[in-house]
Amino acid sequence: MPVHAPPAPLPLRKPLTPLAGEGCVRVIDPPEIAIVLTPDAAEISGLRLIAEADAARRKVNPGL
């Protein structure tokens, strides 16, 4: 009897919302399963993560 893989989750259309902490970036709204994003949501999430990574670095090293 063949084993069937579970169906892939539908891609998220809403980008993730990262927040800068002191030396870290916290993502508040990730699902508890593997994340599948649309290309647009992935791109926006990536840009947001980069921006929050910079903000987190500046909180630890304000001179940057």
Buried (B, 14 or more C-beta within 10 A) or exposed (E): EEEEEEEEEEEBEEBBEBEBEEEEBEBEEEEEEEBEBBEEBBEBBBEBBEEBBEBBBEEEEEEE
